[in-house]
Amino acid sequence: MIIDTHVHVWEIDPPRYPIGPTAPNWKTLPDEPGTADELLAEMDQHGVDRTVLVQTSWSTWDNGYIADSVARFPHRFVGHGLIDPQDPRNADRVRYWMQGRGLAGFRFHPIYYPGEKILLTRQNEPMWKVIADLNAIIQFHLRPDYADQADAIARRYPHLTLIIDHMGYPKVDGDPAAYQPILDLAQHPNTYLKLSDVAGHARQKKFPYPDVHPFIRRVLSAFGSGRMVWGTGYPGHHRVKHKWPTLADELRLVREGLPFLTDRDRERILGGTAAKVWKLK
């Protein structure tokens, strides 16, 4: 089974599906939809069985399009929304989107709140209790200097499944020691790592992005392929428009571009691990 754990889809149809930023100082807005239907056609073309839809930062805190897309295609999509960490009623929003609208979990962006440990504020303790009670699967969009927040959540709620997006942003031209906080998260059995945005991390932009390979080896050694999942980015033509590789190249990277992976590693990363995380058959 091939499972893409990270694709953003969106519709431009206000007020049904509003568009607007969720992050402080976010200025980018879409000029055309990137729909679940376009993604589904692309999945069928390339043999991707399931996709985890992830709410975009330009689609407000209203996860309605994600939830509706999962309801339309429940055997192809899983939904992850956004929850406002500054909303005093965010515990209620977690209940609504999971129990009322069928989402499986959420993505948090601590990197959008520099200078504040936004996930660990006292205000958010009720939200985390509900997340823990409902066994939500949580994705963290963070860099190494924010890894302490994920570490604290992993310790506090060891039964929750936590996923670090985009490899935790390794800097191929930086000090390798600066990446250690991401690797240290592997000590928590409930913490996983997403092999995604490899091209975005690279300075050597030609496939297969060899300057990122040492970091992939490090996360493979730390987490093991049994705690690694694979993700891409946008549907259809939006991949190239937003300077992401095509879906064909994303698949080829894991299948052919990382020669140090075993066949077992490839099977786990491309879907085996995700099938266990989201309990997919």
C-alpha positions as CSV (number, residue, x, y, z in Angstrom):
1,M,0.0,0.0,0.0
2,I,1.3,3.5,-1.0
3,I,0.3,6.2,1.4
4,D,1.2,9.9,1.0
5,T,1.0,11.5,4.4
6,H,1.2,15.1,3.4
7,V,-0.9,16.8,0.7
8,H,-2.5,20.2,1.0
9,V,-5.8,20.7,-0.9
10,W,-8.0,23.7,-0.9
11,E,-11.1,25.3,-2.6
12,I,-11.9,28.9,-3.2
13,D,-15.6,29.1,-2.5
14,P,-16.3,31.6,0.2
15,P,-18.2,31.7,2.5
16,R,-18.5,27.9,2.3
17,Y,-14.7,27.4,2.2
18,P,-13.1,30.7,3.4
19,I,-9.6,31.6,2.4
20,G,-7.3,33.6,4.7
21,P,-4.2,33.2,6.8
22,T,-3.8,31.3,10.0
23,A,-0.3,32.4,10.8
24,P,0.9,35.7,12.1
25,N,2.3,37.8,9.2
26,W,1.1,35.3,6.6
27,K,0.6,37.1,3.3
28,T,0.4,34.3,0.6
29,L,-3.1,33.5,-0.7
30,P,-3.9,31.1,-3.6
31,D,-4.9,32.3,-7.0
32,E,-6.7,29.1,-8.0
33,P,-8.1,26.0,-6.2
34,G,-6.1,22.9,-5.6
35,T,-8.8,20.3,-5.3
36,A,-9.2,16.9,-3.8
37,D,-10.6,15.7,-7.2
38,E,-7.3,16.8,-8.9
39,L,-5.3,14.9,-6.3
40,L,-7.5,11.8,-6.6
41,A,-6.9,11.7,-10.4
42,E,-3.2,12.0,-9.8
43,M,-3.2,9.3,-7.1
44,D,-4.9,6.9,-9.5
45,Q,-2.4,7.7,-12.2
46,H,0.6,6.9,-10.0
47,G,-0.8,4.1,-7.9
48,V,-1.1,6.0,-4.5
49,D,-3.7,4.2,-2.5
50,R,-4.4,6.7,0.4
51,T,-3.5,10.3,1.2
52,V,-3.5,12.3,4.4
53,L,-5.0,15.7,3.6
54,V,-3.5,18.5,5.6
55,Q,-5.1,21.9,6.0
56,T,-3.2,24.7,4.4
57,S,-2.1,27.8,6.3
58,W,-4.0,29.9,3.8
59,S,-7.4,28.2,4.4
60,T,-8.2,29.7,7.9
61,W,-9.0,27.6,10.9
62,D,-12.1,26.3,9.2
63,N,-11.2,22.7,8.2
64,G,-14.4,22.2,6.3
65,Y,-13.0,21.4,2.9
66,I,-10.7,18.8,4.3
67,A,-13.5,17.2,6.3
68,D,-15.9,17.3,3.3
69,S,-13.3,15.7,1.1
70,V,-12.7,12.9,3.5
71,A,-16.5,12.4,3.7
72,R,-16.7,12.2,-0.1
73,F,-13.8,9.7,-0.4
74,P,-13.5,7.9,2.9
75,H,-11.6,5.0,1.4
76,R,-8.9,7.3,-0.1
77,F,-8.4,10.2,2.3
78,V,-7.7,10.9,5.9
79,G,-8.0,14.4,7.3
80,H,-5.8,16.5,9.5
81,G,-6.9,20.0,10.3
82,L,-5.5,23.1,12.0
83,I,-6.4,24.2,15.5
84,D,-5.7,27.8,16.7
85,P,-3.3,27.5,19.7
86,Q,-4.4,31.0,20.7
87,D,-8.1,30.2,20.8
88,P,-9.3,29.9,24.4
89,R,-12.0,27.5,23.2
90,N,-9.7,25.3,21.1
91,A,-10.5,22.2,23.2
92,D,-14.1,22.5,22.0
93,R,-12.8,22.9,18.4
94,V,-10.8,19.6,18.7
95,R,-14.0,17.8,19.8
96,Y,-16.0,19.3,16.9
97,W,-13.5,18.5,14.1
98,M,-12.8,15.0,15.4
99,Q,-16.2,13.8,16.7
100,G,-18.4,15.9,14.5
101,R,-16.5,16.0,11.3
102,G,-14.3,12.9,11.2
103,L,-10.8,14.3,11.3
104,A,-8.1,12.0,12.5
105,G,-5.8,14.7,13.9
106,F,-4.2,18.1,13.6
107,R,-1.0,19.9,12.5
108,F,0.6,22.5,14.7
109,H,3.1,25.2,13.6
110,P,5.2,26.3,16.6
111,I,7.6,28.0,14.2
112,Y,5.0,30.6,13.5
113,Y,5.2,31.8,17.1
114,P,8.9,32.8,17.7
115,G,9.8,33.7,21.2
116,E,6.8,31.8,22.7
117,K,6.5,28.2,23.6
118,I,3.0,28.3,22.2
119,L,2.2,24.6,22.5
120,L,3.1,24.5,26.2
121,T,1.1,27.5,27.5
122,R,-1.3,26.9,30.4
123,Q,-4.2,27.9,28.2
124,N,-3.6,24.9,26.0
125,E,-3.6,22.3,28.7
126,P,-7.4,21.6,28.2
127,M,-6.8,21.3,24.5
128,W,-4.0,18.7,24.9
129,K,-6.2,16.7,27.4
130,V,-9.0,16.4,24.8
131,I,-6.4,15.6,22.1
132,A,-5.1,12.8,24.4
133,D,-8.5,11.6,25.3
134,L,-9.5,11.3,21.6
135,N,-6.1,9.8,20.5
136,A,-5.6,12.4,17.8
137,I,-2.5,12.0,15.6
138,I,-0.5,15.1,15.7
139,Q,1.9,16.6,13.2
140,F,4.5,19.2,14.2
141,H,5.8,21.7,11.7
142,L,9.0,22.8,13.4
143,R,12.8,23.3,13.2
144,P,15.4,22.0,15.7
145,D,15.1,25.0,17.9
146,Y,11.5,24.2,18.5
147,A,11.9,20.5,19.2
148,D,11.7,21.0,22.9
149,Q,8.0,21.6,22.6
150,A,7.5,18.3,20.8
151,D,9.7,16.6,23.4
152,A,7.6,17.9,26.2
153,I,4.3,16.7,24.6
154,A,5.9,13.3,23.9
155,R,6.8,12.9,27.5
156,R,3.5,14.2,28.8
157,Y,1.3,12.0,26.5
158,P,3.4,8.9,25.7
159,H,0.3,7.2,24.1
160,L,-0.2,9.9,21.5
161,T,1.3,9.5,18.0
162,L,3.4,12.5,17.1
163,I,5.0,13.1,13.6
164,I,7.8,15.6,12.8
165,D,7.1,17.2,9.4
166,H,9.7,17.8,6.7
167,M,12.5,16.0,8.5
168,G,12.5,18.9,11.0
169,Y,14.2,21.2,8.5
170,P,17.9,20.0,8.4
171,K,20.3,22.7,7.1
172,V,22.7,21.1,4.7
173,D,25.0,24.1,4.8
174,G,24.9,24.5,8.6
175,D,26.4,22.9,11.6
176,P,25.4,19.2,11.7
177,A,25.3,19.4,15.5
178,A,22.4,21.9,15.2
179,Y,20.2,19.1,13.9
180,Q,20.7,16.9,17.1
181,P,17.4,18.1,18.8
182,I,15.4,16.4,16.0
183,L,17.4,13.2,16.3
184,D,16.9,13.3,20.1
185,L,13.2,13.0,19.6
186,A,13.7,9.5,18.5
187,Q,14.1,8.4,22.1
188,H,10.3,8.7,22.4
189,P,8.7,5.6,20.9
190,N,5.6,7.6,20.1
191,T,7.4,10.1,17.8
192,Y,7.8,9.5,14.1
193,L,9.5,11.5,11.3
194,K,8.2,12.5,7.9
195,L,10.5,12.1,4.9
196,S,9.2,15.1,2.9
197,D,10.4,18.3,1.2
198,V,13.8,16.7,0.5
199,A,14.2,18.9,-2.6
200,G,13.4,22.0,-0.5
201,H,16.1,21.2,2.0
202,A,18.7,20.6,-0.8
203,R,21.2,23.1,-2.1
204,Q,22.2,20.6,-4.8
205,K,18.9,20.9,-6.6
206,K,19.4,18.1,-9.1
207,F,17.7,14.8,-8.4
208,P,18.3,12.9,-6.1
209,Y,19.4,15.8,-3.9
210,P,22.6,14.1,-2.6
211,D,23.5,16.8,-0.1
212,V,20.4,15.8,2.0
213,H,21.3,12.1,2.0
214,P,23.6,12.4,5.1
215,F,20.6,13.7,7.1
216,I,18.3,11.0,5.8
217,R,20.9,8.4,6.9
218,R,20.9,10.0,10.3
219,V,17.2,10.0,10.8
220,L,17.0,6.5,9.4
221,S,19.6,5.4,12.0
222,A,17.8,7.2,14.8
223,F,14.1,6.5,14.1
224,G,14.3,3.4,11.8
225,S,12.1,3.0,8.9
226,G,9.4,1.6,11.2
227,R,8.9,5.2,12.4
228,M,9.2,7.0,9.2
229,V,6.5,8.0,6.8
230,W,6.5,9.7,3.3
231,G,4.8,12.9,2.2
232,T,4.8,15.2,-0.7
233,G,3.0,18.6,-0.9
234,Y,0.4,19.8,-3.4
235,P,-2.0,18.2,-5.9
236,G,-1.4,17.9,-9.6
237,H,0.1,20.8,-11.4
238,H,0.4,22.8,-8.2
239,R,3.5,20.7,-7.3
240,V,5.6,22.3,-10.1
241,K,3.9,25.7,-9.7
242,H,5.0,25.8,-6.1
243,K,8.4,24.4,-6.9
244,W,7.9,20.9,-5.5
245,P,8.9,17.8,-7.4
246,T,6.2,15.9,-9.4
247,L,4.5,13.0,-7.7
248,A,6.4,10.6,-10.0
249,D,9.7,12.1,-8.9
250,E,8.7,12.0,-5.2
251,L,8.0,8.2,-5.6
252,R,11.2,7.7,-7.6
253,L,13.3,9.4,-4.9
254,V,12.3,6.7,-2.4
255,R,12.3,3.8,-4.9
256,E,15.5,4.6,-6.7
257,G,17.3,7.8,-5.4
258,L,18.3,6.6,-1.9
259,P,20.4,3.5,-2.5
260,F,21.1,3.0,1.2
261,L,17.4,2.1,1.8
262,T,16.6,-1.6,1.9
263,D,13.5,-3.0,0.2
264,R,12.0,-3.3,3.7
265,D,12.8,0.4,4.4
266,R,11.1,1.5,1.2
267,E,8.0,-0.6,1.9
268,R,7.7,0.9,5.4
269,I,8.4,4.5,4.3
270,L,6.1,4.5,1.3
271,G,3.1,3.1,3.2
272,G,3.7,0.4,5.7
273,T,4.4,2.6,8.7
274,A,1.6,5.0,7.8
275,A,-0.9,2.1,7.5
276,K,-0.1,1.2,11.1
277,V,-0.3,4.8,12.3
278,W,-3.6,5.6,10.8
279,K,-4.9,2.0,11.0
280,L,-5.5,1.7,7.2
281,K,-6.2,-1.4,5.2
